Amino acid sequence: MIILDWITKQAKIHPNEIALKSEYGTITYDELIDKIDIAASLLYKRKPLTDGTIAIYFPENHMEFVIYFLAASSLGWKAVPIDPKLPIEKAKMILEDSEADVLVSDSQHQWWDGEMFLAGQELSYTFKMENIPKATPDSIFYLGYTSGTSGKPKGFIRTQESWTESFRNTAFEYKLRVGDQVIITGSLAHSLFLYGTLHALSTGSTVELLDHFSAEATAGRIRNDKRTIVYVVPTMLEALLNESYPQWEAVDLIISSGSKWNVERRRWIENTFSNAECIEFYGASELSFVSILHQDAVSTKVDSVGRPFTGVEVSIRDDQLQEVPYGEVGTLYVRSKMVFKGYQNLPAETANIFIDGEWATAGDLARMDEEGYIYLVGRANQMIISGGLNIYPEEVERVIQLVSAVEECAVIGVPDIYWGEKVVAFIKWRQGQEGRDALLKEICLQDLPKYKCPKEFITVDEFPYTVSRKIARKELIHLYPEGCGNRE
């Protein structure tokens, strides 16, 4: 089966169920399949290719994004979502690197001189072709791009099977069903929200697309008469936690990925969404799902990112690629049918990801306990060397996040003549809680060796983010005031 087959099956069983909702309207499962067929015919008529590439660029979440994405994938084409928040120069880099044959958007763009589809206008036709190409499970359907706010975007390639296998495994971890309401709070250009959308459609659920994320918009979509699932990243959760809406009590399931919740955050989340099961999972663009932490395991495993996801094998290895004993730190490798195919046009980097042709790593350092629960230590490429000692930013951040006055934080190493690198923490305070640096310093000294404690705390109003709403660490150095601070 390919991805569209899962959704077509739901359309045959529940043709009149609502598939997609946005502020622009609703479409049923039967209508969705019809529009996908039209879009596929139009794409193939304009570009009769068996291996085409379509780029998708919308300033907001539109139903046409989903329609054209599925239409292209049904043909065996690659779909390339482009984040609308990227600078135009980055978008052009992605179009060039992906060798896009056509761009689908809601308006013309002067920076693109290739083939163009105006989404709403094109789908007004009822043209359908017979005998058009059909994707296979091995077809590459998704070419996503991941990067910080600087550097050249890097494309990662996925096959149909990597996501249909994810559908199967997700069914064991959290069960969605016909009639459930799944609220997609973030951009479809981000793989978490795109996967959440397609997985929900594969189960017969109704997908609610937010045009722009806000706590108010999220609350406005929640219905008491539906089982409600909300997909978020932690930065969005912070915004939801800062607002008090009675609708939060109607949420049944919170699904989050992107960074780890600490014990204080989880307690706050569980109190705010008092009737919801709160699930965290850890994954990567290259690896897909790695682990999952269900609420029933939190009492004893709160610092863990969970046990391996269904269908995933995990191995913690040393520099000689030998497995380390339980409790020892090493590089985390995974083996599953959900991992990516490789990087676009980067064979050497792809080779660095895999060992033995089947075990893959994203470079995370971790340890595993005897019950199989995984604890992340950090990323090898983010390690700070200060005074000759190794420091992982994540372990410092976990301590700082214990302070409820802190909304977000990030720790980096800043070049220093004396230390080599000094530990600097960037802090975004909760409203009205600013300027509590002395408390942070005290907490760090209590819970960390002195050499791991930040030498400086820098207050920021907002953080720079990557496409996936993670803090863009490489950009933080530009927020560091030259000549700031005193050596300790």
C-alpha positions as CSV (number, residue, x, y, z in Angstrom):
1,M,0.0,0.0,0.0
2,I,1.0,3.6,-0.6
3,I,0.0,6.6,1.6
4,L,-3.1,7.5,-0.5
5,D,-4.4,3.9,-0.3
6,W,-4.8,4.3,3.5
7,I,-6.9,7.5,3.0
8,T,-8.9,6.1,0.1
9,K,-9.9,3.2,2.3
10,Q,-11.4,5.6,4.8
11,A,-13.2,7.5,2.0
12,K,-14.8,4.2,0.8
13,I,-16.0,3.4,4.4
14,H,-16.8,6.9,5.6
15,P,-17.3,9.1,2.4
16,N,-19.3,11.8,4.2
17,E,-17.1,12.2,7.2
18,I,-15.3,15.6,7.3
19,A,-11.7,15.1,6.3
20,L,-10.3,18.6,6.4
21,K,-11.4,21.9,8.0
22,S,-10.0,25.3,7.9
23,E,-11.3,28.8,8.1
24,Y,-12.0,28.6,4.4
25,G,-14.4,25.7,4.7
26,T,-14.6,21.9,5.0
27,I,-14.3,18.9,2.6
28,T,-15.4,15.3,3.1
29,Y,-13.3,12.3,2.5
30,D,-15.1,11.6,-0.7
31,E,-14.5,15.2,-1.9
32,L,-10.8,15.0,-0.8
33,I,-10.2,11.9,-2.9
34,D,-11.9,13.5,-5.9
35,K,-9.8,16.7,-5.6
36,I,-6.6,14.6,-5.3
37,D,-7.5,12.8,-8.5
38,I,-8.1,16.1,-10.3
39,A,-4.8,17.6,-9.0
40,A,-2.8,14.5,-10.0
41,S,-4.3,14.6,-13.5
42,L,-3.5,18.3,-13.9
43,L,0.0,17.8,-12.7
44,Y,0.6,14.9,-15.1
45,K,-1.0,16.7,-18.0
46,R,1.2,19.7,-17.5
47,K,4.3,17.6,-16.7
48,P,4.0,14.0,-18.1
49,L,6.8,12.7,-15.9
50,T,7.2,9.5,-14.0
51,D,9.7,11.0,-11.5
52,G,8.6,14.6,-11.1
53,T,9.2,17.0,-8.3
54,I,6.6,19.5,-7.0
55,A,7.4,22.3,-4.6
56,I,4.6,23.6,-2.3
57,Y,4.7,27.1,-0.9
58,F,1.8,28.6,1.0
59,P,1.9,31.5,3.5
60,E,-0.7,29.7,5.6
61,N,-2.0,26.2,6.1
62,H,-4.4,25.6,3.2
63,M,-6.3,22.4,2.3
64,E,-4.7,22.7,-1.2
65,F,-1.3,21.9,0.4
66,V,-2.6,18.5,1.5
67,I,-4.4,17.9,-1.8
68,Y,-1.4,18.6,-4.0
69,F,1.0,16.9,-1.7
70,L,-1.0,13.7,-1.9
71,A,-1.6,14.1,-5.6
72,A,2.1,14.3,-6.3
73,S,2.9,11.4,-4.0
74,S,0.2,9.2,-5.7
75,L,2.0,9.8,-9.0
76,G,5.3,8.7,-7.6
77,W,6.6,12.2,-7.5
78,K,8.6,14.0,-4.8
79,A,6.8,16.8,-2.9
80,V,9.0,19.6,-1.4
81,P,7.3,21.7,1.3
82,I,8.9,25.1,1.6
83,D,8.6,27.0,4.9
84,P,7.0,30.4,4.2
85,K,9.0,31.9,7.0
86,L,12.3,31.2,5.2
87,P,14.1,34.2,3.5
88,I,13.4,34.1,-0.3
89,E,17.1,33.3,-0.9
90,K,16.7,30.1,1.1
91,A,13.5,29.2,-0.7
92,K,15.4,29.6,-4.0
93,M,18.2,27.4,-2.8
94,I,15.6,24.7,-2.0
95,L,14.0,25.0,-5.4
96,E,17.4,24.7,-7.1
97,D,18.7,21.8,-5.0
98,S,15.4,19.9,-5.3
99,E,15.3,20.5,-9.1
100,A,11.6,21.3,-8.8
101,D,9.5,20.9,-11.9
102,V,6.6,22.9,-10.7
103,L,5.7,25.3,-7.9
104,V,2.2,25.2,-6.3
105,S,1.2,28.3,-4.4
106,D,-1.8,30.6,-3.8
107,S,-0.2,33.5,-5.9
108,Q,2.4,34.3,-8.4
109,H,6.0,34.9,-7.2
110,Q,8.5,37.0,-9.1
111,W,11.4,35.0,-7.7
112,W,10.3,31.9,-9.4
113,D,10.4,31.8,-13.2
114,G,9.5,28.1,-13.7
115,E,6.2,26.3,-14.1
116,M,3.5,27.6,-11.7
117,F,0.2,26.2,-10.4
118,L,-2.3,28.6,-8.7
119,A,-3.9,26.1,-6.4
120,G,-7.4,27.3,-6.0
121,Q,-7.8,28.2,-9.7
122,E,-6.5,24.9,-11.0
123,L,-8.7,22.7,-8.8
124,S,-11.8,24.4,-10.2
125,Y,-11.5,22.1,-13.2
126,T,-12.9,18.6,-13.1
127,F,-10.4,17.1,-15.6
128,K,-9.3,13.6,-14.8
129,M,-6.9,11.4,-16.8
130,E,-6.8,7.6,-17.1
131,N,-3.6,5.5,-17.1
132,I,-1.4,8.0,-15.1
133,P,1.6,6.7,-13.2
134,K,1.1,5.0,-9.8
135,A,3.5,5.2,-6.9
136,T,4.9,2.1,-5.2
137,P,6.0,1.6,-1.6
138,D,9.6,2.2,-2.7
139,S,8.7,5.5,-4.4
140,I,10.3,8.7,-2.9
141,F,7.4,10.9,-2.0
142,Y,8.8,13.5,0.4
143,L,11.9,15.7,0.0
144,G,12.0,17.8,3.2
145,Y,14.6,20.4,4.1
146,T,16.0,21.0,7.5
147,S,18.4,23.7,8.5
148,G,18.9,26.5,11.0
149,T,18.4,30.1,10.1
150,S,21.9,30.1,8.6
151,G,23.7,27.7,6.2
152,K,22.5,25.9,3.1
153,P,19.3,23.9,3.6
154,K,19.8,20.1,3.6
155,G,17.3,17.9,1.9
156,F,16.2,14.5,3.5
157,I,14.5,11.9,1.4
158,R,11.7,9.5,2.4
159,T,9.9,6.6,0.7
160,Q,6.2,5.9,0.9
161,E,7.0,2.8,3.0
162,S,8.7,4.9,5.7
163,W,5.4,6.7,6.4
164,T,3.0,3.8,5.9
165,E,5.2,1.8,8.3
166,S,4.9,4.8,10.7
167,F,1.1,4.7,10.3
168,R,1.1,1.0,11.4
169,N,3.5,1.6,14.3
170,T,1.7,4.7,15.5
171,A,-1.5,2.7,15.7
172,F,0.0,0.8,18.6
173,E,1.1,3.9,20.5
174,Y,-1.9,6.2,20.3
175,K,-5.1,5.2,18.7
176,L,-7.0,7.6,16.5
177,R,-10.4,6.7,15.2
178,V,-13.1,7.9,12.9
179,G,-14.7,11.1,14.0
180,D,-11.8,12.2,16.2
181,Q,-10.8,15.9,15.9
182,V,-7.0,16.4,15.3
183,I,-5.9,20.0,15.6
184,I,-2.8,20.9,13.6
185,T,-1.3,24.0,15.2
186,G,1.8,24.4,13.1
187,S,2.9,24.8,9.5
188,L,2.5,21.8,7.2
189,A,6.0,22.6,6.0
190,H,7.2,21.1,9.3
191,S,7.2,17.2,9.1
192,L,5.7,16.8,12.6
193,F,2.5,18.6,11.5
194,L,2.5,17.1,8.0
195,Y,2.8,13.6,9.4
196,G,0.1,14.4,12.0
197,T,-2.2,15.5,9.2
198,L,-1.7,12.5,7.0
199,H,-1.7,10.0,9.8
200,A,-5.0,11.4,11.0
201,L,-6.5,11.1,7.5
202,S,-5.4,7.5,7.4
203,T,-7.6,6.8,10.5
204,G,-10.7,8.6,9.4
205,S,-10.2,11.5,11.8
206,T,-11.1,15.1,11.0
207,V,-8.1,17.4,10.6
208,E,-8.5,21.0,11.8
209,L,-5.8,23.2,10.1
210,L,-4.9,26.5,11.9
211,D,-3.8,29.3,9.6
212,H,-1.7,30.9,12.2
213,F,-0.9,29.5,15.7
214,S,-2.2,31.2,18.8
215,A,-3.7,30.0,22.0
216,E,-7.0,31.8,21.1
217,A,-7.2,30.1,17.7
218,T,-6.4,26.7,19.2
219,A,-9.1,27.1,21.9
220,G,-11.6,28.3,19.3
221,R,-11.3,24.9,17.4
222,I,-11.8,22.6,20.4
223,R,-15.2,20.9,20.6
224,N,-16.7,19.2,23.6
225,D,-18.6,16.6,21.5
226,K,-15.4,15.2,19.8
227,R,-12.4,13.3,21.1
228,T,-9.8,16.1,20.6
229,I,-6.1,15.6,19.8
230,V,-3.7,18.5,19.7
231,Y,-0.3,18.3,18.0
232,V,2.3,20.8,19.3
233,V,5.9,21.6,19.7
234,P,7.1,22.7,23.2
235,T,7.4,26.4,22.2
236,M,3.7,26.3,21.3
237,L,2.8,24.6,24.6
238,E,4.4,27.5,26.4
239,A,2.0,29.9,24.7
240,L,-1.0,27.6,25.5
241,L,0.1,27.4,29.2
242,N,0.3,31.1,29.4
243,E,-3.4,31.5,28.6
244,S,-6.4,30.2,30.6
245,Y,-9.3,28.8,28.5
246,P,-12.0,26.4,29.8
247,Q,-11.6,24.5,26.5
248,W,-8.3,23.1,27.7
249,E,-10.3,20.7,29.9
250,A,-11.9,19.2,26.7
251,V,-8.6,18.1,25.2
252,D,-8.1,14.4,25.3
253,L,-4.6,13.9,24.0
254,I,-1.5,16.2,23.7
255,I,1.2,15.0,21.3
256,S,4.5,16.9,21.5
257,S,7.9,16.5,20.0
258,G,10.9,18.8,19.5
259,S,12.5,19.0,23.0
260,K,12.1,17.3,26.4
261,W,9.7,18.5,29.0
262,N,11.2,18.6,32.5
263,V,9.4,17.6,35.6
264,E,8.1,21.1,36.4
265,R,6.8,21.7,32.9
266,R,5.1,18.3,32.7
267,R,3.3,18.9,36.0
268,W,2.1,22.3,34.7
269,I,1.0,20.7,31.4
270,E,-0.9,17.9,33.2
271,N,-2.6,20.4,35.5
272,T,-3.6,22.7,32.7
273,F,-4.8,20.0,30.4
274,S,-6.3,18.1,33.3
275,N,-8.3,15.5,31.2
276,A,-5.7,14.9,28.6
277,E,-3.1,12.1,28.2
278,C,0.2,13.9,27.6
279,I,2.6,12.1,25.2
280,E,6.1,13.1,24.3
281,F,8.1,11.4,21.6
282,Y,11.7,11.8,20.4
283,G,12.7,11.6,16.8
284,A,14.7,13.2,14.0
285,S,14.4,14.0,10.4
286,E,16.7,11.2,9.5
287,L,15.4,8.6,12.0
288,S,11.7,9.3,12.2
289,F,10.3,8.0,15.5
290,V,12.8,6.8,18.0
291,S,11.2,6.7,21.4
292,I,7.9,7.6,23.2
293,L,7.1,8.5,26.8
294,H,3.5,7.8,27.8
295,Q,2.0,9.4,30.8
296,D,1.8,6.2,32.8
297,A,5.6,5.9,32.8
298,V,6.3,9.4,33.9
299,S,6.3,8.8,37.6
300,T,9.5,6.8,37.4
301,K,11.0,7.9,34.1
302,V,10.3,11.6,34.0
303,D,13.9,12.4,32.8
304,S,13.7,9.9,30.0
305,V,12.6,10.4,26.4
306,G,10.9,7.1,26.7
307,R,11.2,3.5,25.5
308,P,11.8,2.7,21.9
309,F,8.8,3.4,19.6
310,T,7.0,0.4,18.2
311,G,9.0,-1.0,15.3
312,V,12.3,0.6,16.4
313,E,15.5,-1.1,17.7
314,V,17.9,1.1,19.6
315,S,21.6,0.5,20.1
316,I,24.0,2.7,22.2
317,R,27.6,2.4,20.9
318,D,31.0,3.7,21.6
319,D,33.5,5.3,19.2
320,Q,34.5,1.8,18.1
321,L,30.8,1.0,17.3
322,Q,30.6,-1.5,20.2
323,E,27.5,-1.5,22.3
324,V,28.1,0.1,25.7
325,P,26.7,-1.4,29.0
326,Y,23.4,-0.1,30.5
327,G,23.9,3.3,32.0
328,E,26.9,4.3,30.0
329,V,26.9,7.1,27.5
330,G,27.4,6.5,23.8
331,T,26.1,7.4,20.3
332,L,22.5,6.4,19.7
333,Y,21.7,4.3,16.7
334,V,18.4,3.1,15.5
335,R,17.2,0.4,13.1
336,S,13.6,0.5,11.7
337,K,11.7,0.6,8.4
338,M,10.8,4.3,9.2
339,V,14.3,5.8,8.7
340,F,15.0,8.0,5.8
341,K,16.6,7.1,2.5
342,G,19.4,9.6,2.6
343,Y,20.2,13.3,1.9
344,Q,19.5,15.0,-1.4
345,N,22.7,15.2,-3.5
346,L,24.9,14.5,-0.4
347,P,26.1,10.9,-0.8
348,A,29.1,11.3,1.6
349,E,26.9,12.8,4.4
350,T,24.4,10.0,3.8
351,A,27.1,7.4,4.2
352,N,28.1,9.0,7.6
353,I,24.6,8.4,8.9
354,F,24.5,4.7,8.4
355,I,26.6,1.7,9.6
356,D,26.2,-1.8,8.2
357,G,23.7,-0.3,5.8
358,E,20.8,-0.4,8.3
359,W,21.7,1.2,11.6
360,A,21.4,5.0,11.5
361,T,22.3,7.9,13.8
362,A,21.6,11.6,14.0
363,G,24.6,12.1,16.3
364,D,22.7,12.2,19.6
365,L,24.5,10.9,22.7
366,A,22.4,8.9,25.1
367,R,22.3,6.2,27.7
368,M,19.8,3.4,28.3
369,D,18.6,1.9,31.6
370,E,18.0,-1.8,32.2
371,E,14.3,-1.4,31.4
372,G,15.1,0.0,28.0
373,Y,14.3,3.7,28.7
374,I,16.5,6.2,26.9
375,Y,18.1,9.3,28.4
376,L,19.5,11.9,26.0
377,V,22.8,13.6,27.1
378,G,23.3,15.9,24.2
379,R,24.6,16.3,20.7
380,A,28.3,15.7,20.0
381,N,28.5,18.7,17.7
382,Q,27.0,21.0,20.3
383,M,29.4,20.1,23.1
384,I,31.2,23.0,24.8
385,I,34.8,22.6,25.8
386,S,35.5,25.0,28.7
387,G,38.8,24.9,30.5
388,G,39.5,21.6,28.9
389,L,36.3,20.0,30.3
390,N,33.3,18.7,28.2
391,I,29.9,20.3,28.8
392,Y,26.6,19.4,27.1
393,P,24.3,22.4,26.8
394,E,21.2,20.2,27.3
395,E,22.2,19.2,30.8
396,V,22.6,22.9,31.8
397,E,19.3,23.8,30.1
398,R,17.5,21.1,32.1
399,V,18.5,22.7,35.4
400,I,17.6,26.2,34.3
401,Q,14.2,25.1,33.1
402,L,13.4,24.0,36.7
403,V,12.9,27.7,37.5
404,S,9.3,28.4,36.8
405,A,10.1,32.1,35.9
406,V,12.0,30.9,32.8
407,E,9.8,30.4,29.7
408,E,12.6,29.3,27.4
409,C,16.4,29.0,27.6
410,A,19.3,28.0,25.4
411,V,23.0,27.4,26.4
412,I,25.9,27.8,24.0
413,G,29.7,28.2,24.2
414,V,31.1,31.6,23.5
415,P,34.8,32.0,22.5
416,D,36.9,33.2,25.4
417,I,40.6,33.8,25.6
418,Y,40.9,32.3,29.1
419,W,38.4,29.4,29.0
420,G,38.6,28.6,25.3
421,E,34.8,28.6,25.5
422,K,32.6,30.0,28.3
423,V,29.1,28.8,29.1
424,V,26.5,31.4,28.3
425,A,22.8,31.0,29.0
426,F,20.2,32.9,27.0
427,I,16.9,33.4,28.9
428,K,13.4,34.3,27.8
429,W,11.5,35.2,31.0
430,R,7.9,34.7,31.7
431,Q,6.0,38.0,31.7
432,G,6.6,39.9,34.9
433,Q,9.4,37.5,36.0
434,E,12.4,39.2,34.4
435,G,15.7,39.8,36.0
436,R,16.1,36.8,38.3
437,D,19.6,36.0,37.3
438,A,20.8,35.6,40.9
439,L,18.2,32.8,41.4
440,L,19.4,31.0,38.3
441,K,23.0,31.2,39.4
442,E,22.0,29.8,42.8
443,I,20.1,26.9,41.3
444,C,22.9,26.1,38.8
445,L,25.5,26.0,41.6
446,Q,23.2,23.7,43.7
447,D,22.6,21.2,40.9
448,L,25.7,21.4,38.6
449,P,29.5,21.3,39.1
450,K,30.8,24.9,39.1
451,Y,32.6,24.4,35.7
452,K,29.2,23.7,34.1
453,C,27.5,26.7,35.5
454,P,26.9,29.6,33.0
455,K,29.4,32.4,33.3
456,E,26.7,34.8,32.0
457,F,23.0,35.0,31.7
458,I,21.7,37.0,28.7
459,T,18.0,38.1,28.6
460,V,16.3,37.9,25.2
461,D,12.8,39.0,24.2
462,E,12.5,36.3,21.5
463,F,14.6,33.5,20.2
464,P,15.5,32.8,16.6
465,Y,13.9,29.5,15.5
466,T,14.5,26.9,12.9
467,V,11.8,25.6,10.5
468,S,10.7,23.1,13.1
469,R,10.4,25.7,15.8
470,K,13.5,24.7,17.6
471,I,15.8,27.4,18.9
472,A,18.5,28.1,16.3
473,R,21.6,27.8,18.4
474,K,24.0,29.0,15.6
475,E,22.2,32.3,15.6
476,L,22.5,33.0,19.3
477,I,26.1,34.1,19.0
478,H,24.7,37.2,17.2
479,L,22.6,38.0,20.2
480,Y,25.7,38.0,22.5
481,P,26.7,41.6,23.3
482,E,30.3,42.2,22.4
483,G,32.4,42.8,25.5
484,C,29.5,41.7,27.8
485,G,30.0,40.2,31.2
486,N,32.8,39.5,33.6
487,R,35.1,36.5,33.8
488,E,34.6,34.2,36.9
